[in-house]
Amino acid sequence: MTSRFDLSLATILNDITASPTMAMTQAARDLKRAGRDVISLSAGEPDFETPEHIRAAGISAINAGYTRYTPVDGLPALKSAISRRFMADHGLAYKENEITIAPGGKAIIYNAFRATLNPGDEVIIPTPYWVSYPDIVRLCGGTPVIPQTNADARFLLSAEKLDAAITPATKWLVLNSPCNPTGEMYTEENLRALATVLQQHPNVMVLTDDIYEKITFDGRISKTIAGVAGEMKERTLTMNGVSKAYAMTGWRIGYAGGPAPLVKAMAKIMMQSTSNPCTISQYATIAALDGDHSFLTGWNKIYSKRRDFVVQSLNASPLLHCATPSGAFYVFFDCRGALGKTSLSGTYLASDIEFATSLLNEALVAIVPGSAFGAPGFCRLSYAASDELLSQACERILAFCDSLSG
């Protein structure tokens, strides 16, 4: 009699959760496949097409036969384009050996932590945080340290809370501006205050995730810590990519500028994991970074209009409160007024998780509960969707709230 194979998985997976945003998006897809009219506002993905000149550059690369391996952490020509973009946007000068390119921003973050973290090392990740930060830290053997921020301070980490979170084991601080999920942005004053604290802790590095920096409103301009506090450049990894600003989520290109020894170590990780990012996507990214950016003005006007509509609509419910974000394409609204009530199906809304789940099952609108981002009592809604879909979704959300009892 043959024995039955029993797959034994790595114990580290016991500490890793499935991405809540992807889980909610998949739940919405499942309902759609079952014939339900679901409006999904859970994914963080632009609804615009990749601009034509960028698509054309990718096609040209294919036709020119640029379909082979490149250097493991990216083409020299793309590194030059990234260097020009960092200088133009933030006055930051990076040499070729200080720039790394990977298959997506998530890979940049993973490579940085995998190259630097040892068991017991701590990474400060203020709430609300992008859902993947803590689990990437855990996968790389580190320990997430989660200081709480609050809505009254627009969910921005204060110098005082940063100082209180730092210990002798602190290896990294993660900053994200504009922030996913809140859309809030650190000002130059905020960043200088954080840098002042970090000057007292010279071994703490900073990973700043600036992936949404070109999606800003009301005249705001995104700032990055190495750009406003030059003394921080030598220990800051300034991460960016083309997914959000250029509507290139599927092209899978992230990049970063940082200290040469760190960049070299990250390349070593890539040598034994992903190898180089997609060659065709790299050529398209050169066109994105060096090419015409005028389309961003039009896109941001559309995003801003959608933002204002969603904020006004949600605030029409006495059970909800929605602040006006400064960037990205999310609102992070307070649903605590609806908690403790019961839906028409009889579901008791004990938390934001039940609120979001019931909203999907009963009103057929998919959003993401704030608990996924370390901020219970709130929910994230992406307004990267058409005006028609946003109007229908807001009507459903308001009707759902009106139907609650208790």
Buried (B, 14 or more C-beta within 10 A) or exposed (E): EEEEEEEEEEEEEEEEEEBBBBBBBBBBEEBBEEEEEBBBBBBBBBBBEBBEEBBEBBEBBEEEEBEEEBBBBBBEEBBBBBBEBBEEBBEBEBEBBBBBBBBBBBBBBBBBBBBBBEEEBBBBBBBBBBBBBBBBBBBBBBBBBBBEBEBEEBBBBBBEBBBEBBEEEBBBBBBBBBBBBBBBBBBBEBBBBBBEBBEEBEEBBBBBBBBBBBBBBEEEEBBBBBBBBEEBBEBBBBBBBBBBBBBBBEBBBBBBBBBEEBBBBBBBBBEEBBEBBBBBBBBBBBBBBBBEBEBBEEBBEBBBBBBEBBBEBBBEBEBBBBBBBBBBBBBBBBBBBBBEBBBEEEBEBEBBBBBBBBBBBBBBBBBBBBBBBBBBBBBBBBBBBEEEBBBBBBEBBBEBBEBBEE
